[in-house]
Structures are given as C-alpha cells and as structure tokens.
Amino acid sequence: MNAWRKRLISERPLLAKIAQGSRWLGKDKFPSEELWADEVEKWLQYVEDRSQFDRFLSRLSDLPAKRDETLAEIKAAYFIEKCAGYPIKNWEPPGNNGTVGEFSFVFESKETFCEVKSPGWERA
C-alpha cells in the first residue's frame, strides 16, 4: 500500500479502526480517493453515534466483498434516516421465515423492513 493511501486511511479514525488488521487492506484500492474516504468515515460515524459500529466491525474488516456489502447496508440506513428523514426503528429486525433484515424504519405509519442487496463499489 502506498503512502498516500495509508495517509488517507490514518487521517480518519473510524476508517483506520476498520483497516487495522483487516483482511481487505492491500487487496484492492479502497478507499480510492479522498472524497470516498470522507463519505465512508461519515457513514461509520453515523453507526458509531447509534451504538452500532462494534456490531459491524468484524464484517467491515473482512475481505473486500464483505466490507462492501456491509458499507452498502450502512449507506442505505444513513440515506433513509439522514437524507429521507425516516428514523431507523430497529437494527436487525426479524423478518419472515426466520430471516433477519438490516434495519426497519417507519414510513406512512407502517414499520418498513429493509434488506439491502448490492454489488461492490468497483462495479459502479
């Protein structure tokens, strides 16, 4: 990993925390630029502020595909709550047939179950 990417990570405390001992470090170009690193740090701070960071940590420190999957979940929750204005009601809500979702939120007086599916950042 080059010095620029090391600095990019080390200057962001939560990003540095997920990078420490991670299985993804050096396997891809994540984070690829300063703007991306800032966005990821913002999402990580969001889950930290909601006492959810530790629950995500092992998946965020895993291989790139698992890290990206987990970031997609966090990004979706961030968007629903911070951008769309619908507070997250539950994290890991129970679903049908023993499934577990990423989160639920209230929309038009109904609790909405959310399960996030997405490709990795390289495919964007």
Beta strands, then each sheet from edge to edge (+ up, - down):
strand 1: 88-91
strand 2: 103-107
strand 3: 110-114
sheet 1: 1+ 2- 3+
end
